[in-house]
Each structure stands twice: as C-alpha cells, then as structure tokens.
Amino acid sequence: MNKYFFILSIILSFAFSKNTLAQKVFITDADYKADVKVYVVDADYKADLLVYKVDADYKATDNKGLWFFVDADYKAKKKVYFVDADYKADLKIFFVESDYKAKWNKQEKMHLLF
C-alpha cells in the first residue's frame, strides 16, 4: 500500500510541477543579479537552447525554450543577464521565429533553467 501511495505522489507532484517550470524570464542589469548568464549566438547549431519569445505568459510553459519576458524580477522564474562574449556565458541561445522550433540542443544544460 505504501509503495502505491509513493508512486501516486510522485506522479501527482510531476503533474502539478509542470507550471513551475514556466520560462518567465527577467533581464537583469548586472551579472551578479542573474541566475543564468546568457549569450546570443548567430546560428542555431551553435546554441545550447533555441528560444522562441511568446506573447503571453501562459504560453511559456515547461523547460523547452518558450520564453516570456516579464517586467519585474519577482514575476520571473529565472533572471538572466546577457553577456557580450560566449566564454562568459552559462548558456548560449539562438532566437527562432516559430514556437515549434524551440528546443534544447544540449540536454545537459537543462538544469540551468529549472
């Protein structure tokens, strides 16, 4: 019985945690205020993450590259700082023009946005 309760609790926690992974992003004005330092690359194959900017916060779900930029840090799930060189970045991104193109190229970097 305890085994089934444990499994059920894991399934339910995963189901309800999907919204906590929403990619609501705030751009900070200094690197020390950021959770993640980001560099925008000039080609999709150079990126760790392909990002699509959505026009509403409810569209920015999961950790799959759909970002909604908020106007205050307390509204954000992650605070980012855009650096001027790739070697300074924790994460390299490329902005795509369609939501279906948003994805992780390097799965090992996903933890940066959890």
C-alpha positions as CSV (number, residue, x, y, z in Angstrom):
1,M,0.0,0.0,0.0
2,N,2.8,2.4,0.9
3,K,4.5,1.6,-2.4
4,Y,1.4,2.6,-4.4
5,F,0.9,5.8,-2.4
6,F,4.6,6.8,-3.0
7,I,4.2,6.2,-6.8
8,L,1.0,8.1,-6.9
9,S,2.5,11.0,-5.0
10,I,5.4,11.2,-7.5
11,I,3.1,11.2,-10.4
12,L,0.9,13.9,-8.9
13,S,3.9,16.1,-8.0
14,F,5.2,15.8,-11.5
15,A,1.8,16.7,-13.0
16,F,1.4,19.8,-10.8
17,S,5.0,20.8,-11.2
18,K,4.7,21.4,-14.9
19,N,3.6,25.0,-14.3
20,T,6.6,25.7,-12.0
21,L,8.9,25.1,-15.0
22,A,7.4,28.0,-16.9
23,Q,10.1,30.1,-18.5
24,K,9.1,33.6,-17.4
25,V,12.4,35.5,-17.7
26,F,13.6,38.8,-16.4
27,I,16.6,40.6,-17.8
28,T,18.9,41.9,-15.0
29,D,21.2,44.9,-15.3
30,A,24.2,43.2,-13.7
31,D,25.6,39.7,-13.9
32,Y,25.7,39.1,-10.1
33,K,21.9,39.6,-10.0
34,A,21.3,36.8,-12.6
35,D,20.6,33.2,-12.2
36,V,22.0,32.5,-15.6
37,K,24.4,34.4,-17.9
38,V,23.2,34.1,-21.5
39,Y,24.9,34.8,-24.8
40,V,23.0,35.1,-28.1
41,V,24.8,33.2,-30.9
42,D,24.5,33.9,-34.6
43,A,23.4,30.4,-35.7
44,D,21.1,27.7,-34.3
45,Y,23.7,24.9,-34.4
46,K,25.9,26.9,-32.0
47,A,23.2,27.3,-29.4
48,D,22.6,25.2,-26.3
49,L,18.9,26.3,-26.5
50,L,16.7,27.5,-29.3
51,V,14.4,30.1,-27.8
52,Y,11.1,31.5,-29.0
53,K,9.7,34.6,-27.4
54,V,6.0,34.1,-26.7
55,D,3.5,37.0,-26.4
56,A,1.7,35.8,-23.3
57,D,2.9,34.3,-20.0
58,Y,0.5,31.3,-20.2
59,K,2.3,30.2,-23.4
60,A,5.6,30.0,-21.6
61,T,5.3,26.5,-20.2
62,D,7.8,23.8,-19.4
63,N,11.5,24.0,-19.9
64,K,11.6,23.8,-23.7
65,G,12.6,27.2,-24.9
66,L,9.4,29.2,-24.8
67,W,10.2,32.4,-23.0
68,F,8.1,35.2,-21.8
69,F,9.9,38.3,-20.7
70,V,8.4,39.9,-17.6
71,D,8.9,43.5,-16.4
72,A,9.8,42.7,-12.8
73,D,12.2,40.2,-11.2
74,Y,9.6,38.9,-8.7
75,K,7.4,37.8,-11.6
76,A,10.2,35.7,-13.2
77,K,11.2,32.1,-12.7
78,K,14.7,32.9,-13.9
79,K,16.7,36.1,-14.0
80,V,19.1,36.3,-16.9
81,Y,22.0,38.6,-17.8
82,F,23.1,38.9,-21.5
83,V,26.9,38.8,-21.7
84,D,29.0,40.2,-24.6
85,A,31.1,37.1,-25.2
86,D,30.3,33.4,-25.4
87,Y,33.1,32.4,-23.0
88,K,31.3,34.4,-20.2
89,A,28.0,32.6,-20.7
90,D,26.5,29.7,-18.8
91,L,24.0,29.2,-21.6
92,K,24.2,30.0,-25.4
93,I,20.8,30.7,-27.0
94,F,19.5,31.4,-30.5
95,F,16.2,33.1,-31.1
96,V,13.9,31.2,-33.5
97,E,11.0,32.5,-35.5
98,S,8.5,29.7,-34.7
99,D,7.4,28.2,-31.4
100,Y,7.7,24.6,-32.8
101,K,11.5,25.2,-33.4
102,A,12.2,25.9,-29.7
103,K,14.1,23.1,-28.2
104,W,17.3,22.1,-26.3
105,N,20.3,21.3,-28.4
106,K,22.3,20.3,-25.3
107,Q,20.2,18.5,-22.8
108,E,22.9,18.6,-20.2
109,K,22.3,22.4,-19.8
110,M,18.6,22.0,-19.0
111,H,19.3,22.2,-15.2
112,L,20.2,25.9,-15.6
113,L,16.6,26.8,-16.2
114,F,14.9,24.5,-13.6
